[in-house]
Amino acid sequence: MPLAAAVDTAQDFVYVLYLVYLICIIAYIITSWIPLPYNVTVNRIQRFLYDVVDPYLRIFRRIIPQLSLGGLGLDLSPIIAIIVLTVAHQLIQAGLSAI
């Protein structure tokens, strides 16, 4: 396999991994906002999203305090996590392009 094909494959892999994790974060956010009725399948999906996304978000929750707007708490950690994920993706893609 030529080096260019290997780099293209690595770039495609990183891009797909970025998109899948971004979709998981967005799905986690949406399922945390919307109260869904109890269903075994929905519960398993929510548990999967929690297990995959929450360890990453906890890093930012330790650093960024929750905003208190009256009685409402606003968690900004998913927004910062998405920004950091996007920046990391861009840096990795740039590094792979330089090869």
C-alpha positions as CSV (number, residue, x, y, z in Angstrom):
1,M,0.0,0.0,0.0
2,P,1.5,3.3,-1.0
3,L,2.0,5.9,1.7
4,A,-0.6,8.3,0.2
5,A,-3.3,5.6,0.3
6,A,-2.4,4.8,3.9
7,V,-2.6,8.5,4.9
8,D,-6.0,8.9,3.1
9,T,-7.3,5.8,5.0
10,A,-6.1,7.2,8.3
11,Q,-7.7,10.6,7.5
12,D,-11.0,8.9,6.6
13,F,-10.9,6.8,9.8
14,V,-10.2,9.9,12.0
15,Y,-13.0,11.8,10.3
16,V,-15.6,9.0,10.8
17,L,-14.5,8.6,14.4
18,Y,-14.9,12.3,14.9
19,L,-18.4,12.3,13.3
20,V,-19.6,9.3,15.3
21,Y,-18.4,10.8,18.6
22,L,-20.0,14.1,17.7
23,I,-23.3,12.5,17.0
24,C,-23.1,10.6,20.3
25,I,-22.5,13.9,22.2
26,I,-25.4,15.5,20.4
27,A,-27.7,12.5,21.0
28,Y,-26.7,12.5,24.7
29,I,-27.6,16.2,25.0
30,I,-30.9,15.7,23.3
31,T,-31.9,12.7,25.4
32,S,-30.9,14.5,28.6
33,W,-33.3,17.4,27.7
34,I,-36.3,15.4,26.6
35,P,-38.0,13.2,29.2
36,L,-38.6,9.9,27.3
37,P,-41.0,7.3,28.5
38,Y,-39.5,4.2,30.0
39,N,-38.7,1.6,27.4
40,V,-36.1,-1.1,27.6
41,T,-34.6,-0.2,24.2
42,V,-34.6,3.5,24.8
43,N,-33.1,2.9,28.3
44,R,-30.2,0.8,26.8
45,I,-29.5,3.5,24.2
46,Q,-29.4,6.2,26.9
47,R,-27.2,4.0,29.1
48,F,-24.8,3.5,26.1
49,L,-24.7,7.2,25.4
50,Y,-24.0,7.9,29.1
51,D,-21.2,5.3,29.2
52,V,-19.6,6.6,26.1
53,V,-19.9,10.4,26.4
54,D,-20.0,11.1,30.2
55,P,-16.4,10.3,31.0
56,Y,-15.3,12.8,28.3
57,L,-17.8,15.5,29.6
58,R,-16.7,15.0,33.2
59,I,-13.2,16.4,32.3
60,F,-14.9,19.7,31.3
61,R,-17.4,19.6,34.2
62,R,-14.6,19.6,36.7
63,I,-13.1,22.8,35.1
64,I,-16.3,24.7,34.0
65,P,-18.9,25.3,36.7
66,Q,-22.5,25.0,36.0
67,L,-24.2,28.3,35.3
68,S,-27.1,29.1,37.7
69,L,-29.9,31.1,36.0
70,G,-32.4,31.5,38.8
71,G,-33.6,27.9,39.6
72,L,-32.3,26.6,36.2
73,G,-28.8,25.1,35.9
74,L,-27.1,25.4,32.5
75,D,-24.3,23.0,31.8
76,L,-21.8,24.4,29.2
77,S,-19.5,21.4,29.3
78,P,-20.9,19.8,26.1
79,I,-20.4,23.0,24.1
80,I,-16.7,23.2,25.2
81,A,-16.3,19.5,24.7
82,I,-17.5,19.8,21.1
83,I,-15.2,22.7,20.5
84,V,-12.2,20.8,21.9
85,L,-13.1,17.7,19.9
86,T,-13.3,19.8,16.7
87,V,-10.0,21.5,17.3
88,A,-8.3,18.1,18.1
89,H,-9.8,16.7,14.9
90,Q,-8.5,19.6,12.8
91,L,-5.0,19.3,14.4
92,I,-4.9,15.6,13.7
93,Q,-6.1,16.0,10.1
94,A,-3.5,18.8,9.6
95,G,-0.8,16.5,11.0
96,L,-1.8,13.6,8.7
97,S,-1.8,16.0,5.7
98,A,1.7,17.0,6.5
99,I,2.9,13.4,6.1
